[in-house]
Amino acid sequence: MSKQPMKIILVHGGGHGAWCWYKVVAALKSQGYSATAIDLAACGSDPRRMAEDVTTFEEYAQPLKDFDGFGAGRGEDILVGHSDLSLATMMVRPTSFFEEDLSRRAAFSKERYGSVEKVFVICGEDNMLTPSFQRWMVENSPVKVVVEINGADHMAMLSKPQELCECIAAIVNCYTAS
């Protein structure tokens, strides 16, 4: 039985869509990686609307859960997540933080969330989540590796796509080499 290739799955922040990763997806594919960006529910090209059609975090995240076997225990997929709203006002759609829904859920467990190795990319010119706040997040999270992209704003996939691609490729190569 042949081994399935590892996938790099890029997930947008609140209000965005897969569209925001187009430069990074193209750069990763040009280097031979299997990279795909997905639209979460009521985002990007998904026609549903937040609050009217998508009311829980479970519904919001379902497209990721449905993505071609993601999370099926293979442990070989690389998930690249982004934060929230920035200046892409032409394409941004309303979003929700699902505070009420998530407040009723159990906290992440060490067995699941804590067992996944995490890499944090600090965006050196992020005015939404300042670099000092990003470092605070790192200090208060179980992050294995921290990388900084100087000159990247909150939307590194648009402000520094080549540098972000190189960063993702280095992370993928590091974790697939072992």
C-alpha positions as CSV (number, residue, x, y, z in Angstrom):
1,M,0.0,0.0,0.0
2,S,1.5,3.3,-1.0
3,K,1.8,6.2,1.5
4,Q,-0.5,9.1,0.9
5,P,1.3,12.4,0.4
6,M,1.3,14.9,3.2
7,K,-1.0,17.9,2.7
8,I,-0.5,21.5,3.6
9,I,-3.9,22.9,4.5
10,L,-4.2,26.7,4.8
11,V,-7.1,28.1,6.9
12,H,-8.1,31.7,6.8
13,G,-8.9,34.0,9.7
14,G,-12.3,35.3,10.6
15,G,-14.2,37.0,7.8
16,H,-11.7,36.0,5.1
17,G,-11.7,33.1,2.7
18,A,-9.3,30.7,0.9
19,W,-8.7,33.6,-1.5
20,C,-6.3,35.3,0.9
21,W,-3.8,32.4,0.5
22,Y,-3.6,32.5,-3.3
23,K,0.0,33.7,-3.5
24,V,1.2,31.2,-0.9
25,V,-0.6,28.3,-2.4
26,A,0.9,29.1,-5.8
27,A,4.4,29.4,-4.3
28,L,4.2,26.2,-2.4
29,K,2.8,24.3,-5.4
30,S,5.7,25.7,-7.5
31,Q,8.0,24.0,-5.1
32,G,6.3,20.7,-5.4
33,Y,4.2,20.7,-2.2
34,S,0.5,19.6,-2.0
35,A,-1.1,22.8,-0.7
36,T,-4.8,23.7,-0.5
37,A,-6.7,26.6,1.0
38,I,-10.2,26.0,2.1
39,D,-13.2,28.2,2.9
40,L,-14.8,27.8,6.3
41,A,-18.6,27.9,6.5
42,A,-20.1,31.3,5.6
43,C,-16.7,32.6,4.4
44,G,-15.0,33.2,1.0
45,S,-17.1,31.6,-1.7
46,D,-19.4,29.6,0.7
47,P,-22.8,31.2,0.1
48,R,-24.1,30.8,3.6
49,R,-24.3,33.7,6.0
50,M,-23.0,34.1,9.5
51,A,-25.6,34.1,12.2
52,E,-28.5,33.2,9.8
53,D,-27.1,30.0,8.4
54,V,-24.0,29.2,10.5
55,T,-24.7,29.5,14.3
56,T,-22.1,27.2,16.0
57,F,-18.4,26.8,15.8
58,E,-19.0,23.2,14.8
59,E,-20.8,24.3,11.7
60,Y,-18.2,27.0,11.0
61,A,-15.3,24.5,11.1
62,Q,-17.1,21.6,9.3
63,P,-15.5,22.3,5.9
64,L,-12.1,21.6,7.6
65,K,-13.3,18.5,9.2
66,D,-14.8,17.3,5.8
67,F,-11.6,18.1,3.9
68,D,-10.4,14.9,2.2
69,G,-9.6,12.9,5.3
70,F,-8.1,15.7,7.4
71,G,-7.6,14.6,11.0
72,A,-8.0,10.9,10.2
73,G,-5.2,10.1,12.5
74,R,-2.5,10.0,9.8
75,G,-0.6,12.7,11.6
76,E,1.0,13.8,8.4
77,D,-1.0,16.9,7.5
78,I,0.3,20.4,8.2
79,L,-2.4,22.8,9.2
80,V,-1.5,26.5,8.8
81,G,-4.0,28.8,10.5
82,H,-4.4,32.6,10.4
83,S,-5.9,35.1,12.9
84,D,-8.7,37.6,12.3
85,L,-10.0,40.7,10.4
86,S,-7.5,43.2,8.8
87,L,-7.5,45.6,5.9
88,A,-8.9,43.3,3.2
89,T,-12.2,45.2,3.3
90,M,-13.2,44.5,-0.3
91,M,-13.5,40.7,0.3
92,V,-14.1,40.5,4.1
93,R,-17.4,39.0,5.2
94,P,-19.0,39.3,8.6
95,T,-17.8,36.7,11.1
96,S,-18.4,35.5,14.6
97,F,-16.2,34.5,17.4
98,F,-18.8,32.0,18.6
99,E,-18.2,33.1,22.2
100,E,-21.5,31.7,23.5
101,D,-21.1,28.3,21.7
102,L,-17.5,27.9,22.7
103,S,-18.1,28.9,26.3
104,R,-20.2,25.8,26.7
105,R,-17.5,23.4,25.5
106,A,-14.8,21.7,27.4
107,A,-11.3,23.1,27.4
108,F,-8.7,21.7,25.0
109,S,-7.2,18.6,26.4
110,K,-3.5,17.8,26.6
111,E,-4.2,14.4,25.0
112,R,-5.5,16.1,21.8
113,Y,-4.5,19.8,21.4
114,G,-1.5,19.4,23.7
115,S,-0.1,16.5,21.7
116,V,0.2,18.4,18.5
117,E,3.5,20.2,17.9
118,K,2.9,23.9,17.2
119,V,5.0,26.5,15.3
120,F,4.2,30.2,15.8
121,V,5.1,32.7,13.1
122,I,5.6,36.3,14.5
123,C,4.7,39.0,11.9
124,G,7.1,41.8,12.7
125,E,4.9,44.7,11.4
126,D,1.5,43.4,12.6
127,N,-0.5,46.3,13.9
128,M,-3.5,44.2,14.9
129,L,-1.6,41.7,17.1
130,T,1.6,43.6,18.0
131,P,4.9,41.6,18.0
132,S,5.0,42.1,21.8
133,F,1.5,40.6,22.2
134,Q,2.5,37.8,19.8
135,R,5.5,37.0,22.0
136,W,3.2,37.0,25.1
137,M,1.0,34.4,23.3
138,V,4.1,32.3,22.6
139,E,5.2,32.5,26.3
140,N,1.7,31.3,27.4
141,S,1.3,28.5,24.9
142,P,3.0,25.2,24.3
143,V,4.8,26.3,21.2
144,K,7.7,24.3,20.0
145,V,9.3,26.6,17.4
146,V,9.0,30.4,16.9
147,V,9.9,32.0,13.5
148,E,9.7,35.7,12.7
149,I,9.0,37.3,9.4
150,N,10.4,40.8,9.5
151,G,8.3,43.3,7.6
152,A,5.2,41.1,7.5
153,D,1.9,42.7,8.6
154,H,-1.1,40.8,10.0
155,M,-1.8,39.4,6.5
156,A,1.6,37.9,5.9
157,M,0.1,35.8,3.1
158,L,-0.4,39.0,1.2
159,S,2.4,41.3,2.5
160,K,5.2,38.7,2.4
161,P,3.9,35.7,0.5
162,Q,7.3,34.4,-0.6
163,E,8.8,34.7,2.9
164,L,5.8,32.9,4.3
165,C,6.1,30.2,1.7
166,E,9.7,29.7,2.6
167,C,8.8,29.6,6.3
168,I,6.1,26.9,5.7
169,A,8.4,24.9,3.5
170,A,11.2,24.9,6.1
171,I,8.7,23.8,8.8
172,V,7.3,21.0,6.5
173,N,10.8,19.8,5.7
174,C,11.8,19.8,9.3
175,Y,8.9,17.7,10.4
176,T,8.9,15.3,7.4
177,A,12.6,14.7,7.6
178,S,12.4,13.0,11.0
